[in-house]
Amino acid sequence: MDVSAKGGDGGGASATALIVGAAITELIDDIRSVPTTLDVLGHFSSGIYLRGPSGPFALSDNSIPAGPLHLIVSRPIVGATSATEVVLSADRLTVGDLLIELDGAAPWDPVLPSPTLTPRIFRRLLAELVDYRPPPAELKAVWPRVRQALAAGDYEAMTTLLEGRGSGLTPIGDDVLAGWMMADALRYPVPHRDLRNDLAHSIRSTDLSRVFLRFAARGQSIEPLHRLFSEAAADEQANLRATAADLATIGESSGRAMLAGIMLAVDEWRDQLPR
């Protein structure tokens, strides 16, 4: 579907928003109903990346999972370029001649399992996700130092070793940090909250990574990762392995790097897990 395609009634094409992430909700709140022009940053198979005043987000159909930076709509978004006019208001988003109605979209507002379930979740992840413990190939050289920094509680050093390392809109090192932050948010939802926020706001990397990590610091990420934690809490072993495999397919390397970050946190706590 080209964004300039016309509908059968002679008007512009239309779509409906299905799921709206918190980043988009906050952006709408910030603009206070004043129509705001967004930039097209790039595209992928079923959608585009847009940038507004508070940072970038993804616009696509449901071939991508729900997430804090994702606006999921009822049809693929293809054909947009950097010259395409994109305007966001309180109740609609226009991409060229495509009108997307925002009213009625379900918010993506996931909640992590109770911290009391963290030992059970971590033990299950240790048992079932052995294949995801090795670091991504691009990080093997720094991985021993990453583990040493984490063991010493030097989170700034760990972040410095990983931030911006690797290719992509969210480099591999940032994806590892996102997975680690989600596991840390599960273990320390309140005690480490300020620490995670400080680390996320200091990240030297891409705009997309910085926003993604800010939400990870809050304990919000993409749907398969939240499902992974929920299934581990419920001891759903077969589903857990299938969900990990789904997560590993996200992006060229993002999902697998996030799994490595989760396992980095789990390994660091393995000797302290209650029996």
C-alpha positions as CSV (number, residue, x, y, z in Angstrom):
1,M,0.0,0.0,0.0
2,D,1.5,3.3,-1.1
3,V,0.7,6.1,1.4
4,S,-0.7,8.1,-1.5
5,A,-3.2,5.3,-2.6
6,K,-6.8,6.4,-2.8
7,G,-9.7,4.7,-1.3
8,G,-12.7,3.4,-3.3
9,D,-14.8,6.5,-2.5
10,G,-12.3,8.8,-4.1
11,G,-10.9,10.1,-0.8
12,G,-7.7,9.2,0.9
13,A,-7.0,5.7,2.2
14,S,-7.7,5.1,5.9
15,A,-6.6,2.9,8.7
16,T,-7.4,2.4,12.4
17,A,-5.0,2.4,15.3
18,L,-5.1,-0.9,17.2
19,I,-2.4,-0.6,19.9
20,V,-0.7,2.5,21.0
21,G,2.6,2.5,23.0
22,A,3.3,4.9,25.9
23,A,5.8,6.9,23.9
24,I,3.1,7.9,21.4
25,T,0.5,8.5,24.2
26,E,3.0,10.8,26.0
27,L,3.7,12.6,22.7
28,I,0.0,13.2,22.1
29,D,-0.3,14.6,25.6
30,D,2.7,16.9,25.1
31,I,1.5,18.4,21.9
32,R,-1.8,19.4,23.5
33,S,-4.0,18.8,20.4
34,V,-1.9,21.1,18.3
35,P,-1.2,19.4,15.0
36,T,2.5,18.6,14.9
37,T,4.7,17.6,11.9
38,L,6.8,14.4,12.3
39,D,9.8,13.3,10.3
40,V,10.1,10.0,8.5
41,L,13.4,8.5,9.7
42,G,13.4,5.2,7.7
43,H,11.3,2.2,6.8
44,F,11.1,-1.5,7.3
45,S,9.1,-4.3,5.6
46,S,5.7,-3.2,7.0
47,G,6.2,0.2,8.4
48,I,8.2,3.3,9.1
49,Y,10.1,5.1,11.8
50,L,8.9,8.5,12.7
51,R,10.4,11.2,14.9
52,G,8.5,13.7,17.0
53,P,9.5,16.3,19.6
54,S,10.1,13.6,22.2
55,G,11.9,11.1,20.1
56,P,11.3,8.4,17.5
57,F,8.7,5.6,17.3
58,A,7.6,2.9,14.9
59,L,4.4,2.8,12.9
60,S,3.3,-0.5,11.4
61,D,0.7,-3.2,11.2
62,N,0.6,-6.1,13.6
63,S,3.4,-8.0,12.0
64,I,5.5,-6.3,14.7
65,P,4.8,-6.8,18.4
66,A,3.2,-4.3,20.7
67,G,5.7,-2.1,22.6
68,P,6.2,1.2,24.2
69,L,7.6,2.8,21.0
70,H,5.1,1.1,18.6
71,L,1.9,2.4,17.1
72,I,0.1,-0.7,15.6
73,V,-2.5,0.0,12.9
74,S,-4.8,-2.0,10.7
75,R,-2.7,-2.0,7.5
76,P,1.0,-2.0,6.5
77,I,2.6,1.4,6.0
78,V,4.8,1.4,2.9
79,G,5.9,3.9,0.3
80,A,6.6,6.8,2.7
81,T,9.8,8.7,2.1
82,S,11.6,11.6,3.9
83,A,9.5,13.9,1.7
84,T,6.1,12.5,2.9
85,E,4.1,14.9,5.1
86,V,3.3,13.3,8.4
87,V,1.1,15.2,10.9
88,L,0.0,14.0,14.4
89,S,-2.9,15.5,16.3
90,A,-4.9,14.3,19.4
91,D,-7.1,11.9,17.5
92,R,-5.5,11.2,14.2
93,L,-2.2,10.7,12.3
94,T,-1.9,11.5,8.6
95,V,0.9,10.0,6.5
96,G,0.6,11.5,3.1
97,D,-3.0,10.8,2.0
98,L,-3.4,8.0,4.5
99,L,-5.6,8.9,7.5
100,I,-5.2,6.9,10.7
101,E,-7.8,7.3,13.4
102,L,-6.3,7.0,16.9
103,D,-9.5,6.9,19.0
104,G,-10.3,3.5,20.4
105,A,-6.7,2.1,20.3
106,A,-5.8,-0.2,23.2
107,P,-2.9,1.2,25.2
108,W,0.2,-0.9,25.6
109,D,0.7,-0.6,29.4
110,P,2.2,-3.9,30.6
111,V,2.9,-4.6,34.3
112,L,5.8,-6.8,35.4
113,P,5.2,-9.8,37.7
114,S,5.4,-9.3,41.4
115,P,9.0,-9.1,42.7
116,T,8.2,-12.0,45.0
117,L,8.1,-14.2,41.9
118,T,11.5,-13.1,40.7
119,P,13.4,-16.1,42.2
120,R,11.0,-18.5,40.5
121,I,11.3,-16.6,37.2
122,F,15.1,-16.5,37.3
123,R,15.4,-20.2,38.2
124,R,13.2,-21.1,35.3
125,L,15.1,-18.9,32.9
126,L,18.4,-20.5,34.0
127,A,17.0,-23.9,33.4
128,E,15.3,-23.3,30.0
129,L,17.3,-20.6,28.2
130,V,20.8,-22.0,28.3
131,D,21.2,-21.4,24.6
132,Y,20.8,-17.7,25.0
133,R,23.5,-17.1,27.6
134,P,26.5,-16.6,25.2
135,P,27.1,-13.0,24.2
136,P,26.5,-11.8,20.7
137,A,29.5,-12.2,18.5
138,E,30.1,-8.5,18.3
139,L,30.4,-8.3,22.1
140,K,32.7,-11.2,22.9
141,A,35.7,-9.0,23.2
142,V,34.2,-6.9,25.9
143,W,32.0,-9.5,27.6
144,P,34.4,-10.5,30.3
145,R,34.8,-6.9,31.4
146,V,31.0,-6.4,31.2
147,R,30.5,-9.3,33.6
148,Q,33.3,-8.0,35.9
149,A,31.8,-4.6,36.1
150,L,28.3,-6.0,36.8
151,A,29.7,-8.3,39.5
152,A,31.4,-5.3,41.1
153,G,28.2,-3.2,41.0
154,D,29.9,-0.7,38.6
155,Y,26.8,-0.2,36.4
156,E,28.3,2.9,34.8
157,A,31.3,1.0,33.6
158,M,29.1,-1.8,32.3
159,T,27.0,0.7,30.4
160,T,30.0,2.4,29.0
161,L,31.3,-0.9,27.6
162,L,28.0,-1.7,25.9
163,E,26.4,1.6,24.8
164,G,26.3,2.3,21.1
165,R,28.3,-0.9,20.3
166,G,27.3,-2.6,17.1
167,S,25.3,-1.6,14.1
168,G,21.6,-0.8,13.7
169,L,19.1,1.8,14.9
170,T,19.3,0.0,18.2
171,P,22.9,-1.2,18.4
172,I,23.5,-4.7,19.8
173,G,25.1,-3.4,23.0
174,D,22.0,-1.2,23.7
175,D,19.7,-4.2,23.2
176,V,21.7,-6.1,25.8
177,L,21.3,-3.2,28.1
178,A,17.6,-3.2,27.5
179,G,17.3,-6.8,28.4
180,W,19.4,-6.3,31.5
181,M,17.3,-3.3,32.6
182,M,14.1,-5.3,32.2
183,A,15.5,-8.1,34.4
184,D,16.8,-5.6,36.9
185,A,13.4,-3.9,36.9
186,L,11.8,-7.2,37.7
187,R,14.3,-7.8,40.6
188,Y,14.5,-4.2,41.9
189,P,11.4,-2.4,40.7
190,V,11.9,0.5,43.2
191,P,15.4,0.3,44.7
192,H,17.2,0.6,41.4
193,R,14.6,2.7,39.5
194,D,16.6,6.0,39.8
195,L,19.8,4.1,38.9
196,R,18.2,2.7,35.7
197,N,16.7,6.1,34.8
198,D,20.1,7.8,35.2
199,L,21.8,5.2,33.1
200,A,19.1,5.4,30.3
201,H,19.3,9.2,30.2
202,S,23.1,9.2,29.9
203,I,23.3,6.6,27.1
204,R,25.5,7.8,24.2
205,S,23.9,6.1,21.2
206,T,21.1,6.5,18.7
207,D,17.9,8.4,19.4
208,L,15.8,5.2,19.1
209,S,18.0,3.4,21.6
210,R,17.8,6.2,24.1
211,V,14.0,6.3,24.1
212,F,13.8,2.4,24.1
213,L,16.1,2.3,27.1
214,R,14.2,4.9,29.0
215,F,11.1,2.7,28.9
216,A,13.1,-0.4,29.7
217,A,14.3,1.4,32.8
218,R,10.7,1.8,33.8
219,G,10.1,-1.9,33.2
220,Q,8.3,-1.6,29.8
221,S,9.4,-3.4,26.6
222,I,8.0,-5.4,23.7
223,E,5.2,-8.0,24.2
224,P,7.3,-11.2,23.8
225,L,9.6,-10.1,26.6
226,H,6.8,-9.5,29.0
227,R,5.2,-12.8,27.9
228,L,8.5,-14.5,28.6
229,F,8.5,-13.3,32.2
230,S,4.9,-14.2,32.7
231,E,5.4,-17.8,31.4
232,A,8.5,-18.2,33.6
233,A,6.4,-17.1,36.6
234,A,3.8,-19.7,35.8
235,D,6.3,-22.5,35.1
236,E,5.0,-22.9,31.5
237,Q,8.1,-24.6,30.2
238,A,7.1,-25.4,26.6
239,N,5.5,-22.0,26.1
240,L,8.6,-20.3,27.6
241,R,10.9,-21.9,25.1
242,A,8.6,-21.0,22.2
243,T,8.4,-17.4,23.4
244,A,12.2,-17.1,23.7
245,A,12.5,-18.4,20.1
246,D,9.9,-15.7,19.0
247,L,11.8,-13.0,20.9
248,A,15.1,-14.2,19.3
249,T,13.7,-13.5,15.8
250,I,12.9,-9.8,16.5
251,G,15.1,-7.6,14.2
252,E,18.3,-8.8,12.8
253,S,19.9,-9.2,16.2
254,S,17.8,-7.2,18.7
255,G,15.7,-9.9,20.2
256,R,18.6,-12.3,20.8
257,A,20.7,-9.5,22.2
258,M,17.9,-8.7,24.7
259,L,17.8,-12.3,25.7
260,A,21.6,-12.2,26.3
261,G,21.1,-9.1,28.5
262,I,18.4,-10.9,30.5
263,M,20.6,-13.9,31.0
264,L,23.5,-11.5,32.0
265,A,21.3,-10.3,34.9
266,V,20.1,-13.8,35.8
267,D,23.6,-15.2,35.9
268,E,24.8,-12.4,38.1
269,W,22.1,-13.3,40.7
270,R,22.3,-17.1,40.3
271,D,24.3,-17.7,43.5
272,Q,21.9,-15.5,45.5
273,L,18.7,-17.2,44.4
274,P,16.7,-18.5,47.3
275,R,16.4,-22.3,47.3
